[in-house]
Amino acid sequence: MSPQNLFSDLDKPNKEFMLLAKHMFKCFKELGAEFVEALFPKFDEIQYELIKYRWDNMIQTSRKVIDGEVPTEDADRILLYTLPHVISLISSLQTGLIKLLYGESVDVTAVMVDDFNWQIVTCMNGHQEDGIPVDWWNIGLEDELMDRRHMKRGVKFKDLYKSTKDVTKAAQLIMEVLKDVRNERTPQWSNSLYTVVILHTSGLFNFFTELSNYEVIGSIWDGYNSKKYKLKDYWFLMYPDPPMIRTMTMSSRDAFIRKLTGLTTARNFAIHTIEDPALDWVKEEIPEAYDAVLLSDWEEGIPLPISTLNCKIPTDIKKLISSDEKLNWQYPNHQRITMDTFDLSTDNCFAGYLTDITDETSPDAGITRDNIISKNFGQYTEFFK
């Protein structure tokens, strides 16, 4: 292993956030810091198309559900992403959840800040009315908004986190700029609730590559509670955070996961999709990550929901990584879901699947392809039962 792949030798700000991002940590260990640093400038070139693909699917499917074009029994078996767009849910639960969390009208802007250089690298905004997605926009590294200055601070938008080195303070300043942008672009929604999601690039990569809905929700709790791990700041934060989210994140990790999976998938286990355009981009632009991260996730196996709930993570940054540089995430010695479990191949393992597996499913259960309810997300869903 070359020295660049040693976490202990890595001299970068916020490198500790990778200890909560097991997929990013794996990427760093396998491919090195230079590879990790190059990820997001490359992602900037394709992000619009990838986000468009996901949001068009969300919007079109939601309209069909609301208009009654999708039978109720089908809506209960269709998976979608929602706000923020790393969380999956069953389409029939979308309206109720969004209204419960945000009310009738809301903008949620996910702002990604680079772990290693402190700069804002991208923003993705989604707007929902009456609990369904209706509009979205995103900006990348070259967007003119990145050079827009804060009215009072005089700091460029892209440097607001760098100027504060504090997630909460940066979120407040970012919000002030983005509200002005919203009022200019969509004045009809100037009175809607606004929430900013601050997410580090290690978190973005981790959410993108994490296939388990239970693990994604666990990572949200980790981000909100990163200071409990004795990290210096938040890895994930919503500002201002919806009261219900804040209340739930104050509970234990397993209780939070149970509650939010209940609200999103009725506690059914979902395997997230990585859409074809995104997979094609990975294979063409960063093929090393396809084998080292994506396929290795399947080779290692996806934890069962009960395993995720019972995972033990040290609440001390010094104990999150061992002396031989392995993450100290202690999962029970349960079976894991692999491609063989569901009789999948590399051609369809990233399609996305809703299953009837829950956190009450025994770790000794004979899990097979028969546990799959549906395949694919949104309007592309195929039903198995």
C-alpha positions in Angstrom: 0.0 0.0 0.0 1.5 3.4 -1.0 1.9 6.1 1.6 -0.8 8.3 0.0 -3.4 5.6 1.0 -2.6 5.9 4.7 -5.3 7.8 6.5 -2.8 8.7 9.3 -0.5 10.4 6.7 -3.4 12.3 5.0 -2.9 16.0 5.7 -6.3 17.5 4.7 -8.9 19.4 6.7 -12.1 17.5 7.6 -10.5 14.2 6.7 -12.1 12.8 9.8 -15.5 12.9 8.1 -14.4 10.0 6.0 -14.5 7.8 9.1 -18.3 8.2 9.0 -18.4 7.5 5.2 -17.4 3.9 4.9 -17.7 3.9 1.1 -15.6 7.0 0.6 -13.1 5.6 3.1 -12.9 2.4 1.1 -12.4 4.5 -2.1 -9.6 6.5 -0.4 -7.9 3.3 0.9 -8.1 1.6 -2.5 -7.4 4.5 -4.9 -5.7 7.3 -2.9 -6.3 10.9 -2.0 -5.6 12.3 -5.5 -8.3 10.1 -6.9 -10.8 11.3 -4.3 -9.9 15.0 -4.9 -10.5 14.6 -8.6 -13.9 13.0 -8.2 -16.0 16.2 -7.8 -14.5 18.3 -10.6 -15.3 15.3 -12.8 -18.8 14.9 -11.3 -19.4 18.6 -12.0 -19.3 17.9 -15.8 -22.2 15.4 -15.6 -24.2 16.3 -12.5 -26.9 18.2 -14.4 -27.8 15.2 -16.6 -27.8 12.8 -13.6 -30.0 15.0 -11.5 -32.3 15.7 -14.4 -32.8 12.0 -14.9 -33.7 11.4 -11.3 -35.9 14.5 -10.8 -37.8 14.0 -14.1 -38.6 10.5 -12.9 -39.7 11.8 -9.5 -41.9 14.5 -10.9 -43.5 12.5 -13.7 -44.2 9.5 -11.4 -45.7 11.8 -8.6 -48.0 13.4 -11.1 -49.3 10.1 -12.3 -49.9 8.9 -8.7 -51.7 12.2 -7.8 -53.8 12.1 -11.0 -54.9 8.6 -10.3 -53.2 7.1 -13.3 -51.4 4.7 -11.0 -53.6 2.3 -9.1 -53.3 2.4 -5.3 -51.9 -1.1 -5.1 -49.2 -0.1 -7.5 -48.4 3.1 -5.7 -47.7 1.0 -2.6 -45.0 -0.9 -4.5 -43.2 2.0 -6.4 -40.0 3.5 -5.0 -39.0 7.1 -5.4 -36.4 9.5 -4.1 -37.7 12.5 -2.2 -36.3 15.6 -0.4 -33.4 15.5 0.2 -33.0 13.3 -2.9 -30.9 10.6 -1.2 -33.9 9.3 0.8 -36.1 6.8 -0.8 -39.8 6.2 -0.1 -42.8 4.3 -1.3 -44.7 6.7 -3.7 -48.0 6.4 -1.8 -46.3 7.7 1.4 -44.7 10.8 -0.3 -47.4 13.4 0.1 -48.0 12.6 3.8 -44.3 12.6 4.7 -43.4 15.8 2.9 -46.3 17.7 4.5 -45.5 16.3 7.9 -41.9 17.4 7.6 -42.1 20.6 5.7 -45.7 21.7 5.3 -47.6 22.6 2.1 -44.8 24.4 0.2 -41.1 24.0 0.5 -37.7 24.5 -1.1 -34.8 22.3 0.0 -31.4 23.1 -1.3 -28.6 20.5 -0.9 -25.3 22.3 -0.7 -22.1 20.2 -1.0 -18.9 21.5 0.5 -15.5 20.0 -0.3 -14.0 18.1 2.7 -10.5 18.9 1.6 -10.6 22.6 0.4 -13.6 24.0 2.2 -15.3 25.3 -1.0 -18.9 24.9 -2.0 -18.8 22.7 -5.1 -22.5 22.3 -6.0 -26.1 23.1 -5.0 -29.2 21.2 -5.9 -32.6 22.7 -5.2 -36.0 20.9 -5.2 -39.4 22.5 -4.7 -42.5 20.6 -3.6 -46.1 21.8 -3.5 -48.7 19.9 -1.6 -46.2 17.1 -0.9 -45.2 16.4 -4.5 -42.1 17.6 -6.5 -42.8 20.2 -9.1 -39.5 22.0 -9.9 -35.7 21.7 -9.4 -32.5 23.4 -10.4 -28.8 22.9 -9.8 -25.6 24.9 -10.0 -22.0 23.6 -10.5 -18.5 24.9 -10.1 -18.7 27.3 -13.1 -22.1 28.8 -12.4 -22.1 32.5 -11.9 -23.8 32.1 -8.6 -20.6 30.7 -7.2 -19.0 34.2 -7.5 -22.0 36.1 -6.2 -21.0 37.9 -3.0 -22.9 37.9 0.3 -24.5 41.4 0.7 -23.1 42.0 4.1 -20.0 39.9 4.3 -18.7 40.6 0.8 -17.6 36.9 0.5 -18.1 34.9 -2.6 -20.8 32.3 -2.3 -18.4 29.5 -3.0 -16.2 30.6 -0.1 -18.9 31.1 2.6 -18.1 27.8 4.3 -14.4 28.5 4.0 -14.8 31.9 5.5 -16.5 30.5 8.6 -15.2 26.9 8.9 -18.4 26.3 10.8 -21.3 24.4 9.3 -24.1 26.2 11.1 -22.7 29.7 10.5 -22.1 28.9 6.9 -25.7 27.5 6.5 -27.1 30.8 7.8 -25.1 32.8 5.3 -25.8 30.4 2.4 -29.5 30.6 3.2 -29.5 34.4 3.0 -28.0 34.3 -0.5 -30.2 31.5 -1.7 -33.4 33.2 -0.5 -32.5 36.2 -2.7 -31.9 33.8 -5.6 -35.3 32.1 -5.1 -37.1 35.4 -4.9 -35.5 36.3 -8.3 -36.0 33.0 -10.0 -39.4 31.9 -8.6 -41.0 34.9 -6.9 -44.3 32.9 -6.7 -42.7 30.8 -3.9 -41.0 33.6 -2.0 -43.1 32.8 1.1 -42.5 29.0 1.0 -40.5 27.3 3.8 -36.8 27.1 2.9 -34.3 24.6 4.3 -30.7 24.2 3.4 -29.0 20.8 3.6 -25.2 21.1 4.2 -23.5 17.9 3.2 -19.7 17.3 2.8 -18.5 15.7 -0.4 -17.6 12.5 1.5 -21.2 12.3 2.5 -22.4 12.9 -1.1 -20.2 10.1 -2.4 -21.3 7.9 0.4 -25.0 8.5 -0.1 -24.6 7.9 -3.9 -22.9 4.6 -3.4 -24.9 3.3 -0.4 -27.5 0.7 -1.6 -29.4 0.1 1.6 -32.2 2.5 2.6 -31.6 1.6 6.3 -27.9 2.4 6.0 -28.6 5.8 4.3 -30.9 6.8 7.1 -28.3 5.7 9.6 -25.8 7.9 7.9 -28.2 10.9 8.3 -28.3 10.3 12.0 -24.5 10.0 12.0 -24.2 13.3 10.2 -26.6 15.1 12.6 -24.8 13.5 15.6 -21.2 13.7 14.4 -20.2 15.7 17.4 -21.2 12.8 19.5 -18.5 10.9 17.7 -16.2 13.8 18.9 -15.9 15.2 15.4 -15.4 19.0 15.4 -18.5 19.8 13.3 -21.6 18.5 11.6 -21.2 16.1 8.7 -24.8 16.5 7.7 -27.2 19.3 8.8 -30.5 20.8 7.7 -30.8 24.5 8.5 -33.2 25.4 9.8 -34.0 21.8 10.6 -37.6 20.7 10.5 -38.8 20.3 14.1 -39.7 16.7 13.6 -36.3 15.8 12.1 -34.5 17.5 15.0 -36.6 15.6 17.6 -36.0 12.3 15.9 -32.2 12.8 15.6 -32.1 13.3 19.4 -33.2 9.7 19.8 -30.9 6.7 19.6 -29.5 5.7 16.2 -31.6 2.6 15.9 -34.8 4.4 17.1 -34.2 7.1 14.4 -33.7 4.5 11.7 -36.9 2.6 12.7 -38.9 5.8 12.8 -37.8 7.2 9.4 -37.9 3.9 7.6 -41.4 3.5 9.0 -42.4 6.9 7.5 -40.7 6.3 4.1 -41.1 2.6 3.3 -43.3 1.2 6.1 -39.9 -0.4 7.3 -39.5 -2.4 4.2 -35.9 -2.9 3.1 -35.1 -1.2 -0.2 -32.0 -1.5 -2.3 -31.3 1.8 -3.9 -30.8 2.4 -7.6 -27.8 3.8 -9.3 -29.4 5.0 -12.6 -27.9 3.9 -15.9 -26.6 7.3 -16.9 -24.7 7.5 -13.6 -23.4 4.0 -14.0 -22.2 4.7 -17.5 -20.4 7.8 -16.3 -18.7 5.9 -13.6 -17.6 3.2 -16.0 -16.3 5.7 -18.5 -14.8 8.4 -16.3 -13.8 6.6 -13.0 -13.8 2.9 -13.9 -11.5 2.2 -10.9 -14.3 3.1 -8.6 -16.8 0.7 -10.3 -14.8 -2.3 -9.2 -13.2 -1.0 -6.0 -16.4 0.5 -4.6 -19.6 -0.4 -6.3 -19.1 -4.1 -7.2 -17.2 -4.7 -3.9 -20.3 -3.5 -2.0 -22.2 -6.4 -3.5 -19.2 -8.8 -2.9 -19.1 -7.8 0.8 -22.9 -8.0 1.0 -25.5 -5.5 2.0 -26.4 -5.7 5.8 -29.9 -6.9 6.7 -32.0 -4.2 8.4 -31.6 -5.9 11.8 -27.8 -5.8 11.3 -27.9 -2.1 10.6 -30.0 -1.5 13.7 -27.5 -3.5 15.8 -24.3 -2.1 14.3 -22.0 -0.7 17.0 -20.0 2.4 16.1 -17.5 3.8 18.7 -18.5 7.3 19.9 -14.9 8.5 19.9 -13.0 9.6 16.8 -9.8 8.0 18.1 -11.6 4.6 18.1 -13.4 4.9 14.8 -10.3 3.6 13.1 -8.0 0.8 14.3 -4.2 0.9 14.3 -4.2 -1.2 11.1 -6.5 1.5 9.5 -9.8 -0.4 9.4 -13.1 1.2 10.4 -14.4 -0.1 13.7 -18.0 -0.5 12.6 -19.0 -3.7 14.3 -21.9 -5.5 12.6 -23.5 -8.7 14.0 -22.3 -11.8 12.3 -25.4 -12.2 10.3 -25.9 -13.3 6.7 -25.6 -10.5 4.1 -27.5 -9.9 0.9 -25.3 -10.5 -2.2 -26.1 -10.8 -5.9 -26.4 -14.6 -5.4 -29.1 -14.0 -2.8 -31.4 -12.4 -5.3 -30.0 -14.2 -8.4 -28.8 -10.9 -9.8 -25.9 -10.1 -12.2 -23.8 -7.0 -12.9 -26.4 -6.1 -15.5 -29.3 -5.6 -13.1 -27.8 -5.4 -9.5 -28.1 -1.5 -9.5 -31.6 -1.3 -10.8 -33.2 -0.8 -7.3 -35.4 -3.2 -5.5 -38.2 -3.0 -2.9 -38.5 -6.1 -0.7 -40.7 -7.5 2.0 -37.7 -7.8 4.3 -38.0 -5.6 7.4 -36.1 -5.1 10.6 -38.2 -7.9 12.1 -36.9 -10.4 9.5 -34.8 -13.0 11.3 -31.1 -13.0 10.4 -31.6 -16.8 9.8 -34.4 -16.3 7.4 -34.1 -18.0 4.1 -33.9 -14.9 1.9 -34.3 -15.4 -1.8 -35.5 -13.6 -5.0 -39.0 -14.3 -3.8 -38.6 -11.5 -1.2 -38.5 -8.9 -4.0 -41.7 -6.9 -4.4 -40.6 -4.6 -7.3 -37.7 -3.6 -9.4 -36.5 -0.2 -10.6 -37.7 3.3 -9.4 -40.7 5.4 -10.3 -42.3 5.1 -13.7 -39.9 2.3 -14.7 -41.1 0.0 -12.0 -41.6 -3.7 -12.7 -43.8 -5.6 -10.2 -43.0 -9.1 -8.9 -45.8 -9.4 -6.4 
